[in-house]
């Protein structure tokens, strides 16, 4: 049995606690939602429970397919145990279809299929608003080694392939998503969460948005969208 200890860190969407095991953290998912680097704030009812369970399903699937993740086990509807990571301060965004900041930056119509998927890197810094960076910055600042970046990119592409195929089976299009990685006992593991907060999911038939864009853009139906994604995942995984 693992015992929950003192709170180590409170983020915008999660609280992280120590446990009586040095290499294990206890994560509690909150209903709080922010957008535009914290400028827009609100709550999404039952988001914590949805994202905890959604993330657990994705991490379980990825582990089965050979991606090492921090996920250990669910502790309650909104809590999970994870391996303690030393977070690498680089957010990795993978994109299959132009949306959000890419559509804006390059003047593309949202929904434009990219000829090839792309990866982007952002420096994880609330004060700076997560500025976009490239691998030269990561190398120069010492945020990750060349070897770590090679592993991170390989994992990100694999995660994209695995999730695109899996989500297609539940009639969801994976438009884009954000991943975070960290070090644990000398290895790089996939961390953070994978949920409608950190991915764009569109219904395959109607292209209806089933993710945090409904909150960011005041579209309504936010709670139902999160529940719908989880319902579809549960319908095929039996988890
Ligand atoms: P973007 O189009 O706003 O750059 O977002 C790309 C993807 O990254 C999208 O699936 C949402 C996710 N994301 C986060 O998880 N956290 C963030 O802070 C931002 C800006 C985006």
Boltz pocket constraint, residues with backbone or C-beta under 6 A from the ligand:
constraints:
  - pocket:
      binder: B
      contacts: [[A, 93], [A, 94], [A, 99], [A, 100], [A, 101], [A, 102], [A, 130], [A, 176], [A, 177], [A, 178], [A, 197], [A, 198], [A, 199], [A, 200]]
      max_distance: 6.0
